Amino acid sequence: MKEERQLIMLPGPTNVPDRVMRAMMKPIINHRGPKFEALYESIMENLKYVFQTKNEAFVLTSSGTGSIECAFSNLVNSGDKVVVPVFGFFSERLRETAVRRGAKIIEVPVEWGNAPTAEQIKQVIKHEGNVKAVAIVHNETSTGVTVRDLPRIGKITKENNVLLIVDAISILGGDQLPVDDWNIDVCFAGSQKCLTGPPGVAVISVSDKAWEAIKRNNNRPYYFDLMRIREYSAKKATPFTPAIPVFYALDEALKVIREESLENRFKRHATCAKAFYSGFEALKLTPYPKEDVRSNTVIVVNVPSKVNCEMVRQVMRERYRVLIAGGLGKLKGQVFRIGCMGIISQAETLATINALENALADSNFPVDFSAGVEAARKGFQS
Ligand SMILES: Cc1ncc(COP(=O)(O)O)c(C=O)c1O
């Protein structure tokens, strides 16, 4: 059967450059030997560049959720007070992971489509006292919201000696996130999103302040024990068998990022995001998030009334070979979600808007034909 390429505009996994895919064809090597050490060293150097950190960083053989589990199981114990702003499906999951660790959750409820503010976090920390950590999803993939107040939240957690744990799964490598400057203690992401790798590994950074808490924790997990991972990392190794082909791919993907530079990469994502928003607005599709918190890496727009989300996605997939995602949790059937990640450029942006325009027309939604593509195209010209 002929394999047809699709344009993967999901908010992860995303399109992986051929160069990165080819890296996985290298022979399997012994993960206790010099070749793996060289690979590990190369990954570490570029990973710290991506995190913009002098802290230690690690690669975990797991999906992004593994890194959430790793962070909580190393830092949070029964009864610890953890502040979790909840403003979408993935922050609900973050809360759930902390609950499973026995943490005493102090939830900061935020309306979906909006983001928590530094002021809210400040008040909660002050009011509660004795808070161990603030755990926050920086880019809510379910609502297309970025927490633009994160640098200020980092200042507050630092001043109050509270740990800051950041789920950057759908944003690291696609938008500004200087881990050290923003005082983030633990930050993690998955390989399959803005890092432009295949699914299979997660990355995590750990600050000195976090190490102090980890050392004191005598109930650390077995597989994700960061103390043990650190020991092996000093020898350019991992405690357990790593997903070697995905490590090769991650190495190549990080090299691609370094060659482009973070600055250029962030600009490219921001330009494409802006074009998406203008294109969709021209099609009279309203963005789900509030304007000042809209993400540059995940674009979420409301499904117009009387339009069947699943049918439009199916037409896009089968007729135009463009994959986009639908809503999660209470937004099921109500929003389209598009990944503006990784290789994203004018070509993918216009092709996606064009496919959505056509699929909406095919579904009898009255569209002002080409208005979306034209508005987005203008965005690129300016
Ligand atoms: C913000 C966020 N957190 C967690 C996850 C879960 O990651 P994974 O599916 O790689 O385990 C995702 C996946 O989309 C995400 O976007």
The ligand as an SDF file (V2000), in Angstrom:
LIG
                    3D

 16 16  0  0  0  0  0  0  0  0999 V2000
    0.8530   20.7050   28.3270 C   0  0  0  0  0  0  0  0  0  0  0  0
    0.9300   19.2060   28.1720 C   0  0  0  0  0  0  0  0  0  0  0  0
    1.1960   18.4630   29.2650 N   0  0  0  0  0  0  0  0  0  0  0  0
    1.2690   17.1280   29.1720 C   0  0  0  0  0  0  0  0  0  0  0  0
    1.0780   16.4560   27.9830 C   0  0  0  0  0  0  0  0  0  0  0  0
    1.1870   14.9650   27.9280 C   0  0  0  0  0  0  0  0  0  0  0  0
    2.3000   14.6160   27.1550 O   0  0  0  0  0  0  0  0  0  0  0  0
    2.4910   13.1170   26.5820 P   0  0  0  0  0  0  0  0  0  0  0  0
    1.2800   12.8080   25.7830 O   0  0  0  0  0  0  0  0  0  0  0  0
    3.7500   13.2430   25.7590 O   0  0  0  0  0  0  0  0  0  0  0  0
    2.6570   12.2310   27.7400 O   0  0  0  0  0  0  0  0  0  0  0  0
    0.7830   17.1890   26.8460 C   0  0  0  0  0  0  0  0  0  0  0  0
    0.5020   16.5210   25.5560 C   0  0  0  0  0  0  0  0  0  0  0  0
   -0.0990   17.0610   24.6660 O   0  0  0  0  0  0  0  0  0  0  0  0
    0.7170   18.6080   26.9360 C   0  0  0  0  0  0  0  0  0  0  0  0
    0.4440   19.3440   25.8570 O   0  0  0  0  0  0  0  0  0  0  0  0
  1  2  1  0
  2  3  1  0
  2 15  2  0
  3  4  2  0
  4  5  1  0
  5  6  1  0
  5 12  2  0
  6  7  1  0
  7  8  1  0
  8  9  2  0
  8 10  1  0
  8 11  1  0
 12 13  1  0
 12 15  1  0
 13 14  2  0
 15 16  1  0
M  END
$$$$
